[in-house]
Amino acid sequence: MAAEAPVQDLIDLNKLEWLDLSDLVRMDMDWRHTLVLVARLHFGISLVLAVGTLIVGLVLRPESDTSIAILVAGVLLTVGAMGYLLWSARKDEERLIKNLWPLVGLSILSVSFTVFLLRGLQGDFFLLYLLPLVSAAGYLGFTGGLGAGLASALAYSTIVALSVELSGPVLTALLLRAVIFILVPALFGLITEKHLSLLDALRASHTQAIYLAVTDSKTGLFNQRYVTTRLRSEIARAERAKLPLSFLLIDVNNLSRINRELGFATGDAVLDSLGKIVEKQLRATDIPSRWGPDEFGILLYNSDATGAEIVARRVASDIAAENFINAATGEPLQVSVSQGIATFPSHTVDRTGQELTARALEAVRVVKARNGTGESIAIYSNGQNS
């Protein structure tokens, strides 16, 4: 069966105990948690403002005024919509982060209703716009901050035009506040983007380092060190599920001679072809590796010795059908393998995986000791006659 996932998708960062990935994981999680926290704080402050607006609309201005009722309703509806967006994504950070654009838009509307309602009262109520503006910069970067600033400047200018007679001093103050509305979130957004750009660069470098650390450069498969770290956890998982786990070791019989007589370019080409053959036969849950200089190791989850033997025979069949070529002369090249199988818990109950791989190697030695009898696969047994 063809592999359903590339090697990169099988890498579980939590299993790489020998790599220090704490900084990368922490930075990613901290940034996401910060966005979620700011969004919730934003809503909390908006809710407090909505309650204050309700008090102003119903207590301080109790006269019957349709416009006041509309403004109060507008504030409550926009804040209610913000609350719904947060509530609907309360357990889904991805969805919450996608809702940040509408949250900022609703917040600008809510602040605009509030500022218009409070017109004529003493106070620098225009500063309320800084809440959605700073949040937009943190959420959405330079473009989002600039867009929110322009929207806030337009909304505030409309409120001023509807509230007071436009004069020189009023226009000057309005222009200054509009510039503040635009510049503050744009600058904060630029800083945010620089931070995210650095985080992306660190993530990319860490990912590349991880990939290089756990894979073999010649085949693209995992290396022995990675599979060794996975053995213990995979055995524990199989034991909990009461499922078998097999290790298939494939030894390339004549790779040393190919390297010595035909050159390393030919040997590397053989390894690359064998790696593709091995990977083609595996499931997404199987873990293929370059186990040694001339060996491949495959961890087969939920596979007993019989199932592992089926995989081994498919690999042997594909190798026999493959046209290996001498890189120097272009002539056909004969390649053969010896394969050994050991299974947990049938052949070992050792939970570290060391006995499992050692007994697969013993099975390979049995094949090699048969001196060309035609059988290239052996399953480990105490008598070593399987």
C-alpha positions as CSV (number, residue, x, y, z in Angstrom):
1,M,0.0,0.0,0.0
2,A,1.3,3.4,-0.9
3,A,2.3,5.7,2.0
4,E,-0.4,8.2,2.7
5,A,1.8,10.8,4.4
6,P,5.2,12.2,3.7
7,V,8.0,11.7,6.2
8,Q,7.6,15.3,7.4
9,D,4.0,14.6,8.5
10,L,5.0,11.6,10.6
11,I,7.4,13.7,12.8
12,D,6.0,14.2,16.3
13,L,7.9,17.0,17.9
14,N,7.0,15.7,21.4
15,K,8.9,12.5,20.7
16,L,12.1,14.2,19.8
17,E,13.4,14.1,23.3
18,W,17.0,14.7,22.2
19,L,16.2,18.0,20.5
20,D,15.5,21.2,22.5
21,L,12.3,22.5,20.8
22,S,10.9,24.2,23.8
23,D,11.6,27.8,22.6
24,L,9.9,27.2,19.2
25,V,6.9,25.5,20.8
26,R,6.6,28.1,23.5
27,M,6.8,31.1,21.1
28,D,4.1,29.6,18.9
29,M,1.8,28.9,21.8
30,D,2.5,32.2,23.5
31,W,1.6,34.2,20.4
32,R,-1.6,32.3,19.8
33,H,-2.6,32.5,23.5
34,T,-1.8,36.2,23.5
35,L,-4.1,36.8,20.5
36,V,-6.9,34.9,22.2
37,L,-6.3,36.7,25.5
38,V,-6.3,40.2,23.9
39,A,-9.5,39.3,22.0
40,R,-11.2,38.3,25.2
41,L,-10.0,41.4,27.1
42,H,-11.1,43.5,24.2
43,F,-14.6,42.1,24.5
44,G,-14.6,42.5,28.3
45,I,-13.7,46.2,28.0
46,S,-16.3,46.6,25.3
47,L,-18.9,45.0,27.5
48,V,-18.0,47.4,30.3
49,L,-18.3,50.3,27.9
50,A,-21.7,49.0,26.7
51,V,-23.0,48.9,30.3
52,G,-21.7,52.5,30.8
53,T,-23.4,53.5,27.6
54,L,-26.6,51.9,28.8
55,I,-26.5,53.9,32.0
56,V,-25.8,57.1,30.2
57,G,-28.6,56.4,27.7
58,L,-31.2,55.4,30.3
59,V,-30.2,57.3,33.5
60,L,-28.3,60.4,32.6
61,R,-30.4,61.1,29.5
62,P,-33.8,59.7,30.5
63,E,-35.7,61.9,28.1
64,S,-37.5,60.2,25.3
65,D,-35.2,60.5,22.3
66,T,-35.4,58.0,19.5
67,S,-31.8,58.7,18.4
68,I,-30.6,57.8,21.9
69,A,-32.5,54.6,21.9
70,I,-31.1,53.7,18.5
71,L,-27.5,54.5,19.7
72,V,-27.9,52.4,22.8
73,A,-29.4,49.5,20.8
74,G,-26.5,49.8,18.3
75,V,-23.9,49.6,21.1
76,L,-25.6,46.6,22.7
77,L,-26.1,44.8,19.4
78,T,-22.5,45.2,18.3
79,V,-21.1,44.2,21.6
80,G,-23.5,41.2,21.6
81,A,-22.3,40.2,18.2
82,M,-18.7,40.4,19.5
83,G,-19.7,38.2,22.4
84,Y,-21.3,35.7,20.1
85,L,-18.2,35.5,17.9
86,L,-16.0,34.8,20.9
87,W,-18.5,32.3,22.4
88,S,-18.9,30.4,19.2
89,A,-15.2,29.9,19.0
90,R,-14.5,29.5,22.7
91,K,-12.7,26.1,22.3
92,D,-11.3,26.7,18.8
93,E,-8.4,29.0,18.7
94,E,-8.1,28.8,14.9
95,R,-11.7,29.9,14.5
96,L,-11.3,32.7,17.0
97,I,-8.2,34.0,15.2
98,K,-10.2,34.0,11.9
99,N,-12.9,36.1,13.7
100,L,-10.5,38.9,14.6
101,W,-11.4,41.0,11.5
102,P,-15.1,41.1,12.3
103,L,-14.4,41.7,16.0
104,V,-12.4,44.8,15.2
105,G,-15.1,46.1,12.8
106,L,-17.8,45.5,15.4
107,S,-15.7,47.2,18.0
108,I,-15.2,50.3,15.8
109,L,-19.0,50.5,15.3
110,S,-19.6,50.1,19.0
111,V,-17.1,52.9,19.9
112,S,-18.6,55.1,17.2
113,F,-22.1,54.7,18.7
114,T,-20.8,55.3,22.2
115,V,-18.8,58.5,21.2
116,F,-21.9,59.8,19.3
117,L,-24.1,59.1,22.3
118,L,-21.7,60.9,24.7
119,R,-21.3,64.0,22.4
120,G,-21.8,67.1,24.4
121,L,-20.6,65.6,27.7
122,Q,-17.2,66.5,29.1
123,G,-14.4,64.1,28.3
124,D,-12.0,63.0,25.6
125,F,-14.2,60.2,24.4
126,F,-12.4,59.9,21.1
127,L,-9.7,58.0,23.0
128,L,-12.0,55.0,23.1
129,Y,-11.0,54.4,19.5
130,L,-7.6,53.3,20.7
131,L,-9.1,50.0,21.9
132,P,-10.0,48.6,18.5
133,L,-7.1,50.4,16.9
134,V,-4.4,48.8,19.1
135,S,-6.2,45.5,19.0
136,A,-6.3,45.6,15.2
137,A,-2.6,46.3,15.0
138,G,-1.9,43.3,17.3
139,Y,-4.3,41.0,15.4
140,L,-3.9,42.1,11.8
141,G,-0.5,43.7,11.4
142,F,0.3,46.9,9.4
143,T,-2.4,46.5,6.8
144,G,-5.1,45.7,9.4
145,G,-4.0,48.5,11.7
146,L,-4.0,51.0,8.8
147,G,-7.4,49.9,7.6
148,A,-8.8,50.1,11.1
149,G,-7.3,53.6,11.6
150,L,-8.8,54.9,8.3
151,A,-12.2,53.5,9.3
152,S,-12.0,55.0,12.7
153,A,-10.9,58.4,11.3
154,L,-13.8,58.4,8.9
155,A,-16.3,57.4,11.5
156,Y,-15.1,60.0,14.0
157,S,-15.1,62.7,11.3
158,T,-18.7,61.9,10.5
159,I,-19.6,62.1,14.2
160,V,-17.9,65.5,14.6
161,A,-19.6,66.8,11.4
162,L,-23.0,65.8,12.7
163,S,-22.4,67.1,16.2
164,V,-20.8,70.5,16.0
165,E,-20.3,73.4,13.6
166,L,-17.1,73.0,11.7
167,S,-14.6,75.8,12.4
168,G,-10.9,76.3,12.2
169,P,-10.1,75.0,15.7
170,V,-12.5,72.1,15.3
171,L,-11.0,71.1,11.9
172,T,-7.5,71.3,13.3
173,A,-8.3,69.1,16.3
174,L,-10.2,66.7,14.0
175,L,-7.2,66.5,11.6
176,L,-4.8,65.8,14.5
177,R,-7.0,63.1,15.9
178,A,-7.4,61.5,12.5
179,V,-3.6,61.4,12.1
180,I,-3.3,59.8,15.5
181,F,-6.0,57.2,14.5
182,I,-4.0,56.3,11.4
183,L,-0.4,56.5,12.7
184,V,-0.8,54.7,16.0
185,P,-2.2,51.4,14.7
186,A,0.0,51.5,11.6
187,L,3.1,51.7,13.7
188,F,2.0,49.1,16.1
189,G,1.0,46.9,13.2
190,L,4.4,47.3,11.6
191,I,6.1,46.2,14.9
192,T,3.7,43.2,15.0
193,E,4.6,42.2,11.5
194,K,8.3,42.4,12.2
195,H,7.8,40.2,15.3
196,L,5.8,37.7,13.2
197,S,8.4,37.8,10.5
198,L,11.1,36.9,13.0
199,L,8.9,34.2,14.4
200,D,8.3,32.7,11.0
201,A,12.1,32.8,10.2
202,L,12.8,31.0,13.5
203,R,10.1,28.5,12.8
204,A,11.5,27.8,9.3
205,S,15.0,27.4,10.6
206,H,13.9,25.1,13.4
207,T,11.8,23.0,11.0
208,Q,14.7,22.7,8.7
209,A,17.0,21.7,11.6
210,I,14.5,19.2,12.7
211,Y,14.1,17.7,9.3
212,L,17.9,17.4,8.9
213,A,18.2,15.9,12.4
214,V,15.7,13.1,11.9
215,T,16.1,12.2,8.2
216,D,18.8,10.5,6.1
217,S,20.2,12.8,3.4
218,K,20.5,10.1,0.8
219,T,17.0,8.5,1.0
220,G,14.9,11.1,2.7
221,L,13.7,8.5,5.1
222,F,14.0,8.8,8.9
223,N,17.4,8.0,10.4
224,Q,18.1,5.4,13.0
225,R,18.3,7.9,15.9
226,Y,14.8,9.1,15.3
227,V,13.3,5.6,15.0
228,T,15.1,4.6,18.2
229,T,13.4,7.4,20.0
230,R,10.1,6.3,18.7
231,L,10.4,2.6,19.5
232,R,9.7,3.0,23.2
233,S,6.6,5.1,22.7
234,E,5.3,2.9,19.8
235,I,5.7,-0.2,21.9
236,A,3.9,1.3,24.8
237,R,1.1,2.4,22.4
238,A,0.8,-1.1,21.0
239,E,0.8,-2.7,24.4
240,R,-2.0,-0.4,25.6
241,A,-4.0,-1.3,22.5
242,K,-3.1,-5.0,22.8
243,L,-1.8,-4.9,19.2
244,P,1.4,-6.4,17.8
245,L,4.3,-4.3,16.5
246,S,7.0,-5.6,14.1
247,F,10.4,-4.4,13.0
248,L,11.5,-5.3,9.5
249,L,15.3,-5.0,8.9
250,I,16.4,-5.0,5.2
251,D,20.1,-5.5,4.5
252,V,21.5,-4.6,1.1
253,N,23.8,-7.6,0.4
254,N,26.2,-6.1,-2.0
255,L,26.1,-2.4,-1.3
256,S,29.7,-2.3,0.0
257,R,31.0,-3.9,-3.1
258,I,29.0,-1.5,-5.3
259,N,30.5,1.4,-3.5
260,R,34.0,0.0,-3.7
261,E,34.0,-1.2,-7.3
262,L,31.5,1.1,-9.0
263,G,31.7,4.3,-6.9
264,F,29.6,6.0,-4.3
265,A,27.4,7.7,-6.9
266,T,26.1,4.4,-8.0
267,G,25.7,3.3,-4.4
268,D,23.8,6.4,-3.6
269,A,21.5,5.9,-6.6
270,V,20.8,2.3,-5.3
271,L,19.9,3.6,-1.9
272,D,17.6,6.3,-3.3
273,S,15.8,3.7,-5.4
274,L,15.5,1.3,-2.5
275,G,14.2,4.1,-0.2
276,K,11.4,4.8,-2.7
277,I,10.6,1.1,-3.0
278,V,10.4,0.7,0.8
279,E,8.2,3.8,1.2
280,K,5.8,2.8,-1.5
281,Q,4.8,-0.4,0.4
282,L,4.0,1.3,3.7
283,R,1.0,2.6,5.5
284,A,0.8,6.1,7.0
285,T,1.3,4.5,10.5
286,D,4.5,2.7,9.5
287,I,7.9,4.4,10.1
288,P,10.6,3.8,7.5
289,S,14.3,4.5,8.2
290,R,17.8,4.2,6.9
291,W,18.9,2.1,9.7
292,G,22.6,1.7,8.9
293,P,25.1,2.2,6.0
294,D,23.5,-0.7,4.1
295,E,20.3,-1.3,6.0
296,F,16.7,-0.1,6.1
297,G,14.6,-0.5,9.2
298,I,10.8,-0.3,9.2
299,L,8.6,0.0,12.2
300,L,5.2,-1.7,11.4
301,Y,2.5,-0.8,13.9
302,N,-0.4,-3.2,14.3
303,S,1.4,-5.8,12.3
304,D,2.3,-9.3,13.4
305,A,5.1,-11.4,11.9
306,T,2.8,-12.7,9.1
307,G,1.8,-9.2,8.1
308,A,5.4,-8.0,8.2
309,E,6.4,-10.9,6.0
310,I,3.8,-9.8,3.4
311,V,5.4,-6.4,3.4
312,A,8.9,-8.0,3.1
313,R,7.8,-10.1,0.1
314,R,6.3,-7.1,-1.6
315,V,9.6,-5.2,-1.1
316,A,11.6,-8.1,-2.4
317,S,9.3,-8.4,-5.5
318,D,9.7,-4.7,-6.3
319,I,13.4,-4.9,-5.9
320,A,13.6,-7.8,-8.3
321,A,11.5,-5.9,-10.8
322,E,13.5,-2.6,-10.4
323,N,16.0,-1.7,-13.1
324,F,19.1,-0.7,-11.2
325,I,21.7,1.1,-13.3
326,N,25.5,1.5,-13.0
327,A,25.8,5.3,-12.9
328,A,29.2,5.1,-14.6
329,T,28.5,2.8,-17.5
330,G,24.7,2.8,-17.8
331,E,24.7,-1.0,-17.6
332,P,22.1,-3.1,-15.5
333,L,23.1,-3.7,-11.9
334,Q,22.0,-6.7,-9.8
335,V,20.9,-5.8,-6.2
336,S,19.7,-8.2,-3.6
337,V,18.6,-7.9,0.0
338,S,18.3,-10.0,3.1
339,Q,15.3,-9.3,5.4
340,G,14.7,-10.2,9.0
341,I,11.5,-9.8,11.1
342,A,10.9,-9.6,14.9
343,T,7.6,-8.9,16.6
344,F,6.5,-7.5,19.9
345,P,5.3,-9.2,22.1
346,S,5.7,-12.6,20.3
347,H,9.5,-12.5,20.1
348,T,10.3,-10.1,22.9
349,V,8.6,-8.4,25.8
350,D,11.4,-5.8,26.2
351,R,9.7,-2.4,26.2
352,T,12.8,-0.4,25.1
353,G,12.8,-1.8,21.6
354,Q,16.5,-2.8,21.8
355,E,15.7,-6.5,21.8
356,L,13.2,-6.1,19.0
357,T,15.8,-4.6,16.6
358,A,18.5,-7.0,17.8
359,R,16.4,-10.0,17.0
360,A,15.5,-8.6,13.6
361,L,19.2,-8.4,13.0
362,E,19.6,-12.0,14.1
363,A,17.0,-13.0,11.6
364,V,18.9,-11.2,8.9
365,R,22.1,-13.2,9.8
366,V,20.1,-16.4,9.5
367,V,19.2,-15.4,5.9
368,K,22.9,-14.6,5.1
369,A,24.0,-17.9,6.6
370,R,21.8,-19.8,4.2
371,N,24.3,-19.1,1.4
372,G,22.0,-18.4,-1.5
373,T,19.3,-21.0,-0.9
374,G,16.8,-18.6,-2.6
375,E,15.0,-17.5,0.6
376,S,15.7,-13.9,1.5
377,I,13.4,-13.5,4.4
378,A,13.6,-14.9,8.0
379,I,11.3,-14.4,11.0
380,Y,13.1,-14.5,14.4
381,S,12.6,-17.6,16.5
382,N,14.5,-19.0,19.4
383,G,15.8,-21.9,17.3
384,Q,16.6,-19.5,14.4
385,N,15.1,-21.9,11.9
386,S,12.0,-19.9,10.8
